[in-house]
Amino acid sequence: MESFLVSTGIVTLAEMGDKTQLLSLVLAARFRKPWPIIAGILVATLANHALAGAAGTWVTSLLGPDVLRWVLGGSFLAMAAWMLIPDKFDEGDAGQAPRLGVFGTTLIAFFLAEMGDKTQIATVMLAAQYNAWAAVVAGTTLGMLLANAPVVWFGDAVTRRVPIRVVHVVSAVIFAVLGTAALAGWGS
């Protein structure tokens, strides 16, 4: 349960102000059909994070516990620093292919936007840390939906009221604590 809850919390916080959250806002404003957008986000995230979680589980099987502890600790500390760098969003990333429909456009745009994103990297690391693929993927997917569904539904009003910088700092602190814990061998 810990892997699910930590994964959900970290990704929800990490996603605040992220380019995919901005993509959600653009798609909602463009199409004004929240259900297919949310369904596209769900399917794209499940696919993307399932692959990322599998990569994390695979890394765990390759590395010994001591090497894995140092790699994870360093990775979590790097993520803490990365969280302090705000994302830039290019409106051209929203896609120009309405012929795919709202669901198809959202699915493809979200899947591609998540490639190499903070939340995908976090999913790899969390799957390696907890060695609990299903719980991590379920948690990171729920975290994506918790961060993006309100943007689809409430759009601009939500993004103006959320102190993005504070959320990024809190996320950085959580990643730093996880990194320090991994390096110190806590929870091993």
C-alpha positions as CSV (number, residue, x, y, z in Angstrom):
1,M,0.0,0.0,0.0
2,E,2.9,2.3,0.7
3,S,4.2,2.1,-2.9
4,F,0.7,3.0,-4.2
5,L,0.2,5.9,-1.8
6,V,3.8,7.3,-2.3
7,S,3.5,7.0,-6.1
8,T,0.1,8.7,-6.1
9,G,1.3,11.6,-3.9
10,I,4.6,12.2,-5.7
11,V,3.1,12.2,-9.2
12,T,0.2,14.4,-8.2
13,L,2.6,17.0,-6.8
14,A,5.1,16.6,-9.6
15,E,2.4,17.0,-12.2
16,M,1.4,20.5,-10.9
17,G,2.5,23.0,-13.5
18,D,3.9,20.3,-15.7
19,K,3.7,20.5,-19.5
20,T,1.1,17.7,-19.6
21,Q,-1.1,19.6,-17.2
22,L,-0.8,22.6,-19.5
23,L,-1.6,20.2,-22.4
24,S,-4.8,19.2,-20.5
25,L,-5.8,22.8,-20.3
26,V,-5.2,23.4,-24.0
27,L,-7.1,20.2,-25.0
28,A,-10.0,21.2,-22.7
29,A,-10.2,24.7,-24.2
30,R,-9.9,23.4,-27.7
31,F,-12.3,20.5,-27.7
32,R,-14.6,21.2,-24.7
33,K,-15.4,17.5,-24.3
34,P,-14.0,16.4,-20.9
35,W,-14.9,12.7,-20.9
36,P,-12.9,11.7,-24.0
37,I,-10.0,13.9,-22.9
38,I,-9.9,12.2,-19.5
39,A,-10.2,8.8,-21.1
40,G,-7.3,9.6,-23.4
41,I,-5.2,10.8,-20.4
42,L,-6.0,7.6,-18.6
43,V,-5.1,5.2,-21.4
44,A,-2.0,7.1,-22.4
45,T,-0.8,7.3,-18.8
46,L,-1.4,3.6,-18.2
47,A,0.5,2.6,-21.3
48,N,3.4,5.0,-20.7
49,H,3.7,4.3,-17.0
50,A,3.3,0.5,-17.4
51,L,6.4,0.7,-19.7
52,A,8.2,2.9,-17.2
53,G,7.3,0.6,-14.3
54,A,8.5,-2.4,-16.2
55,A,11.8,-0.6,-16.9
56,G,12.1,0.1,-13.2
57,T,11.4,-3.5,-12.2
58,W,13.9,-4.7,-14.8
59,V,16.6,-2.4,-13.4
60,T,16.0,-3.9,-10.0
61,S,16.7,-7.4,-11.3
62,L,20.0,-6.2,-12.9
63,L,21.5,-4.3,-10.1
64,G,22.5,-5.6,-6.7
65,P,20.9,-4.0,-3.6
66,D,23.9,-1.8,-2.8
67,V,24.3,-0.5,-6.3
68,L,20.5,0.0,-6.6
69,R,20.5,2.0,-3.3
70,W,23.1,4.4,-4.6
71,V,21.5,4.8,-8.1
72,L,18.1,5.4,-6.6
73,G,19.4,7.8,-3.9
74,G,21.2,9.8,-6.6
75,S,18.2,9.7,-8.9
76,F,15.8,10.9,-6.3
77,L,18.1,13.8,-5.4
78,A,18.4,14.6,-9.1
79,M,14.6,14.6,-9.3
80,A,14.5,17.0,-6.3
81,A,16.6,19.4,-8.2
82,W,14.7,18.9,-11.5
83,M,11.4,19.7,-9.7
84,L,12.7,23.2,-9.0
85,I,13.0,23.9,-12.8
86,P,9.6,25.0,-14.2
87,D,8.4,23.4,-17.4
88,K,8.0,25.3,-20.6
89,F,5.1,24.5,-22.8
90,D,4.9,25.0,-26.6
91,E,1.4,25.2,-27.8
92,G,2.4,23.4,-30.9
93,D,2.7,20.3,-28.7
94,A,-1.1,20.2,-28.4
95,G,-1.4,18.6,-31.8
96,Q,-3.2,19.6,-35.0
97,A,-5.0,16.3,-35.7
98,P,-8.7,16.5,-34.9
99,R,-9.3,13.8,-37.5
100,L,-8.2,11.4,-34.8
101,G,-11.1,12.6,-32.6
102,V,-10.8,14.0,-29.2
103,F,-9.8,10.7,-27.5
104,G,-7.2,9.8,-30.2
105,T,-5.7,13.2,-30.2
106,T,-5.4,13.3,-26.4
107,L,-4.1,9.7,-26.3
108,I,-1.3,10.4,-28.8
109,A,-0.4,13.9,-27.5
110,F,-0.3,12.7,-23.8
111,F,1.7,9.6,-24.5
112,L,4.3,11.6,-26.4
113,A,4.4,14.4,-23.9
114,E,5.1,12.0,-21.1
115,M,8.1,10.5,-22.8
116,G,11.1,11.5,-20.7
117,D,8.9,13.6,-18.5
118,K,9.5,13.9,-14.7
119,T,6.6,11.7,-13.9
120,Q,7.8,8.9,-16.3
121,I,11.3,9.0,-14.7
122,A,9.7,9.0,-11.3
123,T,7.7,5.9,-12.2
124,V,10.9,4.1,-13.3
125,M,12.5,5.0,-10.0
126,L,9.5,4.2,-7.8
127,A,9.1,0.8,-9.5
128,A,12.8,0.1,-8.8
129,Q,12.5,1.3,-5.2
130,Y,9.4,-0.6,-4.3
131,N,9.7,-3.5,-6.7
132,A,5.9,-3.4,-6.9
133,W,5.1,-2.8,-10.5
134,A,1.2,-2.9,-10.3
135,A,1.0,-0.7,-7.2
136,V,3.4,1.9,-8.6
137,V,1.7,2.1,-12.0
138,A,-1.7,2.3,-10.4
139,G,-0.5,5.0,-8.1
140,T,1.3,7.1,-10.7
141,T,-1.7,6.8,-13.0
142,L,-4.1,7.9,-10.3
143,G,-1.7,10.8,-9.5
144,M,-1.8,11.9,-13.2
145,L,-5.6,11.8,-13.1
146,L,-5.8,13.7,-9.8
147,A,-3.6,16.5,-11.2
148,N,-5.1,16.6,-14.7
149,A,-8.8,15.8,-14.5
150,P,-9.6,19.0,-12.5
151,V,-7.7,21.0,-15.1
152,V,-9.9,19.4,-17.8
153,W,-13.1,20.1,-15.8
154,F,-12.3,23.5,-14.3
155,G,-9.5,24.7,-16.5
156,D,-8.2,28.1,-16.0
157,A,-9.8,28.8,-12.6
158,V,-7.8,25.9,-11.0
159,T,-4.4,26.8,-12.5
160,R,-4.7,30.4,-11.4
161,R,-5.3,29.5,-7.8
162,V,-2.7,26.7,-7.3
163,P,0.7,28.1,-6.1
164,I,2.7,26.2,-8.6
165,R,6.1,27.2,-7.2
166,V,5.1,26.0,-3.7
167,V,3.9,22.7,-5.1
168,H,7.3,22.3,-6.9
169,V,9.2,23.0,-3.7
170,V,7.2,20.5,-1.7
171,S,7.7,17.9,-4.5
172,A,11.5,18.6,-4.4
173,V,11.5,18.2,-0.6
174,I,9.7,14.8,-0.9
175,F,12.2,13.6,-3.6
176,A,15.1,14.8,-1.5
177,V,13.8,12.9,1.6
178,L,13.3,9.8,-0.5
179,G,16.8,10.2,-2.0
180,T,18.4,10.7,1.5
181,A,16.4,7.7,2.8
182,A,17.6,5.5,0.0
183,L,21.3,6.6,0.4
184,A,21.1,6.1,4.2
185,G,19.6,2.6,3.7
186,W,16.3,3.4,5.6
187,G,13.5,1.0,4.7
188,S,15.9,-1.6,3.5
